[in-house]
């Protein structure tokens, strides 16, 4: 995994593109730490390589009814509510890493204003 990720990062950097790894949890992982081993593995690999990482499981687990974050019983993809939490997590990480040229309010990130493209490398 690490070798493939480093190759992907190299390709992205060659065209001046930032990489941010985002792990979207499977519903079966919710409140089940023993099922989150892959999350810990990916987090550690990203840390070792030096690539930013976002795991939204903690945010999903804070929801009163995490089932609303998925499209059950139709399929296991995330719902619009799940997508919003994922997008908010990504946006917050990008702000933290100063990957945006302009800081905008959270309400602006919900489509009321555009956000500038990333400006700096993370390494």
PyMOL commands that place a pseudoatom at each C-alpha (Angstrom):
pseudoatom trace, name=CA, resn=UNK, resi=1, chain=A, elem=C, hetatm=0, pos=[0.000, 0.000, 0.000]
pseudoatom trace, name=CA, resn=UNK, resi=2, chain=A, elem=C, hetatm=0, pos=[2.727, 2.447, 0.977]
pseudoatom trace, name=CA, resn=UNK, resi=3, chain=A, elem=C, hetatm=0, pos=[4.621, 1.949, -2.292]
pseudoatom trace, name=CA, resn=UNK, resi=4, chain=A, elem=C, hetatm=0, pos=[1.480, 2.528, -4.364]
pseudoatom trace, name=CA, resn=UNK, resi=5, chain=A, elem=C, hetatm=0, pos=[0.559, 5.591, -2.332]
pseudoatom trace, name=CA, resn=UNK, resi=6, chain=A, elem=C, hetatm=0, pos=[4.035, 7.079, -2.705]
pseudoatom trace, name=CA, resn=UNK, resi=7, chain=A, elem=C, hetatm=0, pos=[3.908, 6.474, -6.468]
pseudoatom trace, name=CA, resn=UNK, resi=8, chain=A, elem=C, hetatm=0, pos=[0.478, 8.158, -6.610]
pseudoatom trace, name=CA, resn=UNK, resi=9, chain=A, elem=C, hetatm=0, pos=[1.787, 11.125, -4.592]
pseudoatom trace, name=CA, resn=UNK, resi=10, chain=A, elem=C, hetatm=0, pos=[4.765, 11.444, -6.938]
pseudoatom trace, name=CA, resn=UNK, resi=11, chain=A, elem=C, hetatm=0, pos=[2.460, 11.498, -9.945]
pseudoatom trace, name=CA, resn=UNK, resi=12, chain=A, elem=C, hetatm=0, pos=[0.255, 14.134, -8.325]
pseudoatom trace, name=CA, resn=UNK, resi=13, chain=A, elem=C, hetatm=0, pos=[3.217, 16.298, -7.330]
pseudoatom trace, name=CA, resn=UNK, resi=14, chain=A, elem=C, hetatm=0, pos=[4.567, 16.128, -10.882]
pseudoatom trace, name=CA, resn=UNK, resi=15, chain=A, elem=C, hetatm=0, pos=[1.471, 18.049, -11.998]
pseudoatom trace, name=CA, resn=UNK, resi=16, chain=A, elem=C, hetatm=0, pos=[1.398, 20.310, -8.911]
pseudoatom trace, name=CA, resn=UNK, resi=17, chain=A, elem=C, hetatm=0, pos=[-1.580, 18.544, -7.327]
pseudoatom trace, name=CA, resn=UNK, resi=18, chain=A, elem=C, hetatm=0, pos=[-2.085, 18.126, -3.590]
pseudoatom trace, name=CA, resn=UNK, resi=19, chain=A, elem=C, hetatm=0, pos=[-2.934, 14.749, -2.066]
pseudoatom trace, name=CA, resn=UNK, resi=20, chain=A, elem=C, hetatm=0, pos=[-5.239, 14.349, 0.917]
pseudoatom trace, name=CA, resn=UNK, resi=21, chain=A, elem=C, hetatm=0, pos=[-6.194, 10.792, 1.851]
pseudoatom trace, name=CA, resn=UNK, resi=22, chain=A, elem=C, hetatm=0, pos=[-9.756, 10.471, 3.149]
pseudoatom trace, name=CA, resn=UNK, resi=23, chain=A, elem=C, hetatm=0, pos=[-11.064, 7.277, 4.710]
pseudoatom trace, name=CA, resn=UNK, resi=24, chain=A, elem=C, hetatm=0, pos=[-14.827, 6.887, 4.590]
pseudoatom trace, name=CA, resn=UNK, resi=25, chain=A, elem=C, hetatm=0, pos=[-15.937, 4.282, 7.107]
pseudoatom trace, name=CA, resn=UNK, resi=26, chain=A, elem=C, hetatm=0, pos=[-18.021, 1.267, 6.338]
pseudoatom trace, name=CA, resn=UNK, resi=27, chain=A, elem=C, hetatm=0, pos=[-21.186, 1.152, 8.428]
pseudoatom trace, name=CA, resn=UNK, resi=28, chain=A, elem=C, hetatm=0, pos=[-19.958, -2.107, 9.979]
pseudoatom trace, name=CA, resn=UNK, resi=29, chain=A, elem=C, hetatm=0, pos=[-17.037, -0.205, 11.544]
pseudoatom trace, name=CA, resn=UNK, resi=30, chain=A, elem=C, hetatm=0, pos=[-19.216, 2.160, 13.542]
pseudoatom trace, name=CA, resn=UNK, resi=31, chain=A, elem=C, hetatm=0, pos=[-18.553, 1.903, 17.285]
pseudoatom trace, name=CA, resn=UNK, resi=32, chain=A, elem=C, hetatm=0, pos=[-16.488, -1.241, 16.614]
pseudoatom trace, name=CA, resn=UNK, resi=33, chain=A, elem=C, hetatm=0, pos=[-12.803, -0.405, 17.272]
pseudoatom trace, name=CA, resn=UNK, resi=34, chain=A, elem=C, hetatm=0, pos=[-11.705, -3.945, 16.403]
pseudoatom trace, name=CA, resn=UNK, resi=35, chain=A, elem=C, hetatm=0, pos=[-13.101, -3.382, 12.882]
pseudoatom trace, name=CA, resn=UNK, resi=36, chain=A, elem=C, hetatm=0, pos=[-11.144, -0.147, 12.492]
pseudoatom trace, name=CA, resn=UNK, resi=37, chain=A, elem=C, hetatm=0, pos=[-7.710, -1.750, 12.093]
pseudoatom trace, name=CA, resn=UNK, resi=38, chain=A, elem=C, hetatm=0, pos=[-7.583, -0.683, 8.445]
pseudoatom trace, name=CA, resn=UNK, resi=39, chain=A, elem=C, hetatm=0, pos=[-8.215, 2.925, 9.552]
pseudoatom trace, name=CA, resn=UNK, resi=40, chain=A, elem=C, hetatm=0, pos=[-5.240, 2.765, 11.925]
pseudoatom trace, name=CA, resn=UNK, resi=41, chain=A, elem=C, hetatm=0, pos=[-3.066, 1.139, 9.258]
pseudoatom trace, name=CA, resn=UNK, resi=42, chain=A, elem=C, hetatm=0, pos=[-3.899, 3.802, 6.654]
pseudoatom trace, name=CA, resn=UNK, resi=43, chain=A, elem=C, hetatm=0, pos=[-3.425, 6.595, 9.224]
pseudoatom trace, name=CA, resn=UNK, resi=44, chain=A, elem=C, hetatm=0, pos=[0.013, 5.278, 10.215]
pseudoatom trace, name=CA, resn=UNK, resi=45, chain=A, elem=C, hetatm=0, pos=[1.065, 4.789, 6.593]
pseudoatom trace, name=CA, resn=UNK, resi=46, chain=A, elem=C, hetatm=0, pos=[0.047, 8.360, 5.766]
pseudoatom trace, name=CA, resn=UNK, resi=47, chain=A, elem=C, hetatm=0, pos=[1.913, 9.645, 8.821]
pseudoatom trace, name=CA, resn=UNK, resi=48, chain=A, elem=C, hetatm=0, pos=[5.042, 7.698, 7.845]
pseudoatom trace, name=CA, resn=UNK, resi=49, chain=A, elem=C, hetatm=0, pos=[4.915, 9.032, 4.278]
pseudoatom trace, name=CA, resn=UNK, resi=50, chain=A, elem=C, hetatm=0, pos=[3.970, 12.557, 5.337]
pseudoatom trace, name=CA, resn=UNK, resi=51, chain=A, elem=C, hetatm=0, pos=[0.662, 12.834, 3.506]
pseudoatom trace, name=CA, resn=UNK, resi=52, chain=A, elem=C, hetatm=0, pos=[-2.365, 14.449, 5.185]
pseudoatom trace, name=CA, resn=UNK, resi=53, chain=A, elem=C, hetatm=0, pos=[-5.075, 12.044, 6.290]
pseudoatom trace, name=CA, resn=UNK, resi=54, chain=A, elem=C, hetatm=0, pos=[-8.720, 12.428, 7.303]
pseudoatom trace, name=CA, resn=UNK, resi=55, chain=A, elem=C, hetatm=0, pos=[-10.661, 9.598, 8.937]
pseudoatom trace, name=CA, resn=UNK, resi=56, chain=A, elem=C, hetatm=0, pos=[-14.294, 10.630, 9.334]
pseudoatom trace, name=CA, resn=UNK, resi=57, chain=A, elem=C, hetatm=0, pos=[-15.292, 7.710, 11.552]
pseudoatom trace, name=CA, resn=UNK, resi=58, chain=A, elem=C, hetatm=0, pos=[-15.220, 9.717, 14.791]
pseudoatom trace, name=CA, resn=UNK, resi=59, chain=A, elem=C, hetatm=0, pos=[-17.453, 12.344, 13.225]
pseudoatom trace, name=CA, resn=UNK, resi=60, chain=A, elem=C, hetatm=0, pos=[-19.830, 9.661, 11.956]
pseudoatom trace, name=CA, resn=UNK, resi=61, chain=A, elem=C, hetatm=0, pos=[-19.891, 7.989, 15.370]
pseudoatom trace, name=CA, resn=UNK, resi=62, chain=A, elem=C, hetatm=0, pos=[-21.005, 11.251, 16.978]
pseudoatom trace, name=CA, resn=UNK, resi=63, chain=A, elem=C, hetatm=0, pos=[-24.264, 11.120, 15.055]
pseudoatom trace, name=CA, resn=UNK, resi=64, chain=A, elem=C, hetatm=0, pos=[-27.293, 10.140, 17.114]
pseudoatom trace, name=CA, resn=UNK, resi=65, chain=A, elem=C, hetatm=0, pos=[-28.388, 7.674, 14.430]
pseudoatom trace, name=CA, resn=UNK, resi=66, chain=A, elem=C, hetatm=0, pos=[-25.416, 6.780, 12.189]
pseudoatom trace, name=CA, resn=UNK, resi=67, chain=A, elem=C, hetatm=0, pos=[-27.757, 4.816, 9.912]
pseudoatom trace, name=CA, resn=UNK, resi=68, chain=A, elem=C, hetatm=0, pos=[-28.900, 8.188, 8.502]
pseudoatom trace, name=CA, resn=UNK, resi=69, chain=A, elem=C, hetatm=0, pos=[-25.403, 8.600, 7.053]
pseudoatom trace, name=CA, resn=UNK, resi=70, chain=A, elem=C, hetatm=0, pos=[-25.909, 5.723, 4.620]
pseudoatom trace, name=CA, resn=UNK, resi=71, chain=A, elem=C, hetatm=0, pos=[-28.520, 4.849, 1.983]
pseudoatom trace, name=CA, resn=UNK, resi=72, chain=A, elem=C, hetatm=0, pos=[-29.711, 1.689, 3.721]
pseudoatom trace, name=CA, resn=UNK, resi=73, chain=A, elem=C, hetatm=0, pos=[-31.548, -0.457, 2.789]
pseudoatom trace, name=CA, resn=UNK, resi=74, chain=A, elem=C, hetatm=0, pos=[-30.951, 0.481, -0.859]
pseudoatom trace, name=CA, resn=UNK, resi=75, chain=A, elem=C, hetatm=0, pos=[-27.160, 0.263, -0.665]
pseudoatom trace, name=CA, resn=UNK, resi=76, chain=A, elem=C, hetatm=0, pos=[-24.196, 0.996, 1.580]
pseudoatom trace, name=CA, resn=UNK, resi=77, chain=A, elem=C, hetatm=0, pos=[-23.128, 4.290, -0.027]
pseudoatom trace, name=CA, resn=UNK, resi=78, chain=A, elem=C, hetatm=0, pos=[-23.236, 7.431, 2.064]
pseudoatom trace, name=CA, resn=UNK, resi=79, chain=A, elem=C, hetatm=0, pos=[-26.346, 9.578, 2.085]
pseudoatom trace, name=CA, resn=UNK, resi=80, chain=A, elem=C, hetatm=0, pos=[-26.427, 13.327, 1.401]
pseudoatom trace, name=CA, resn=UNK, resi=81, chain=A, elem=C, hetatm=0, pos=[-26.047, 13.829, 5.168]
pseudoatom trace, name=CA, resn=UNK, resi=82, chain=A, elem=C, hetatm=0, pos=[-23.014, 11.526, 5.149]
pseudoatom trace, name=CA, resn=UNK, resi=83, chain=A, elem=C, hetatm=0, pos=[-21.570, 13.405, 2.173]
pseudoatom trace, name=CA, resn=UNK, resi=84, chain=A, elem=C, hetatm=0, pos=[-21.958, 16.688, 4.049]
pseudoatom trace, name=CA, resn=UNK, resi=85, chain=A, elem=C, hetatm=0, pos=[-20.030, 15.376, 7.061]
pseudoatom trace, name=CA, resn=UNK, resi=86, chain=A, elem=C, hetatm=0, pos=[-17.298, 14.063, 4.773]
pseudoatom trace, name=CA, resn=UNK, resi=87, chain=A, elem=C, hetatm=0, pos=[-17.104, 17.376, 2.889]
pseudoatom trace, name=CA, resn=UNK, resi=88, chain=A, elem=C, hetatm=0, pos=[-16.968, 19.352, 6.135]
pseudoatom trace, name=CA, resn=UNK, resi=89, chain=A, elem=C, hetatm=0, pos=[-14.137, 17.125, 7.390]
pseudoatom trace, name=CA, resn=UNK, resi=90, chain=A, elem=C, hetatm=0, pos=[-12.163, 17.620, 4.191]
pseudoatom trace, name=CA, resn=UNK, resi=91, chain=A, elem=C, hetatm=0, pos=[-12.764, 21.363, 4.210]
pseudoatom trace, name=CA, resn=UNK, resi=92, chain=A, elem=C, hetatm=0, pos=[-11.626, 21.671, 7.846]
pseudoatom trace, name=CA, resn=UNK, resi=93, chain=A, elem=C, hetatm=0, pos=[-8.440, 19.702, 7.122]
pseudoatom trace, name=CA, resn=UNK, resi=94, chain=A, elem=C, hetatm=0, pos=[-7.701, 21.871, 4.103]
pseudoatom trace, name=CA, resn=UNK, resi=95, chain=A, elem=C, hetatm=0, pos=[-8.080, 24.980, 6.252]
pseudoatom trace, name=CA, resn=UNK, resi=96, chain=A, elem=C, hetatm=0, pos=[-5.879, 23.469, 8.968]
pseudoatom trace, name=CA, resn=UNK, resi=97, chain=A, elem=C, hetatm=0, pos=[-3.171, 22.693, 6.412]
pseudoatom trace, name=CA, resn=UNK, resi=98, chain=A, elem=C, hetatm=0, pos=[-3.552, 26.098, 4.759]
pseudoatom trace, name=CA, resn=UNK, resi=99, chain=A, elem=C, hetatm=0, pos=[-4.265, 24.465, 1.418]
pseudoatom trace, name=CA, resn=UNK, resi=100, chain=A, elem=C, hetatm=0, pos=[-6.693, 27.211, 0.425]
pseudoatom trace, name=CA, resn=UNK, resi=101, chain=A, elem=C, hetatm=0, pos=[-5.643, 30.641, -0.749]
pseudoatom trace, name=CA, resn=UNK, resi=102, chain=A, elem=C, hetatm=0, pos=[-8.645, 32.245, 0.919]
pseudoatom trace, name=CA, resn=UNK, resi=103, chain=A, elem=C, hetatm=0, pos=[-10.236, 31.427, 4.242]
pseudoatom trace, name=CA, resn=UNK, resi=104, chain=A, elem=C, hetatm=0, pos=[-14.007, 31.302, 3.910]
pseudoatom trace, name=CA, resn=UNK, resi=105, chain=A, elem=C, hetatm=0, pos=[-16.736, 30.735, 6.446]
pseudoatom trace, name=CA, resn=UNK, resi=106, chain=A, elem=C, hetatm=0, pos=[-18.321, 27.304, 6.876]
pseudoatom trace, name=CA, resn=UNK, resi=107, chain=A, elem=C, hetatm=0, pos=[-21.556, 28.635, 5.390]
pseudoatom trace, name=CA, resn=UNK, resi=108, chain=A, elem=C, hetatm=0, pos=[-19.615, 29.806, 2.348]
pseudoatom trace, name=CA, resn=UNK, resi=109, chain=A, elem=C, hetatm=0, pos=[-18.239, 26.304, 1.870]
pseudoatom trace, name=CA, resn=UNK, resi=110, chain=A, elem=C, hetatm=0, pos=[-21.802, 25.099, 1.440]
pseudoatom trace, name=CA, resn=UNK, resi=111, chain=A, elem=C, hetatm=0, pos=[-22.022, 26.597, -2.035]
pseudoatom trace, name=CA, resn=UNK, resi=112, chain=A, elem=C, hetatm=0, pos=[-22.660, 30.260, -1.373]
pseudoatom trace, name=CA, resn=UNK, resi=113, chain=A, elem=C, hetatm=0, pos=[-19.129, 31.308, -2.402]
pseudoatom trace, name=CA, resn=UNK, resi=114, chain=A, elem=C, hetatm=0, pos=[-16.365, 29.697, -4.364]
pseudoatom trace, name=CA, resn=UNK, resi=115, chain=A, elem=C, hetatm=0, pos=[-13.128, 28.659, -2.727]
pseudoatom trace, name=CA, resn=UNK, resi=116, chain=A, elem=C, hetatm=0, pos=[-9.755, 29.247, -4.321]
pseudoatom trace, name=CA, resn=UNK, resi=117, chain=A, elem=C, hetatm=0, pos=[-7.582, 26.364, -5.472]
pseudoatom trace, name=CA, resn=UNK, resi=118, chain=A, elem=C, hetatm=0, pos=[-4.845, 24.916, -3.243]
pseudoatom trace, name=CA, resn=UNK, resi=119, chain=A, elem=C, hetatm=0, pos=[-1.665, 26.973, -3.144]
pseudoatom trace, name=CA, resn=UNK, resi=120, chain=A, elem=C, hetatm=0, pos=[1.002, 25.179, -1.132]
pseudoatom trace, name=CA, resn=UNK, resi=121, chain=A, elem=C, hetatm=0, pos=[2.619, 21.787, -0.846]
pseudoatom trace, name=CA, resn=UNK, resi=122, chain=A, elem=C, hetatm=0, pos=[2.017, 19.855, 2.331]
pseudoatom trace, name=CA, resn=UNK, resi=123, chain=A, elem=C, hetatm=0, pos=[5.541, 18.474, 2.666]
for i in range(1, 123): cmd.bond("trace and resi %d" % i, "trace and resi %d" % (i + 1))
show_as sticks, trace
zoom trace
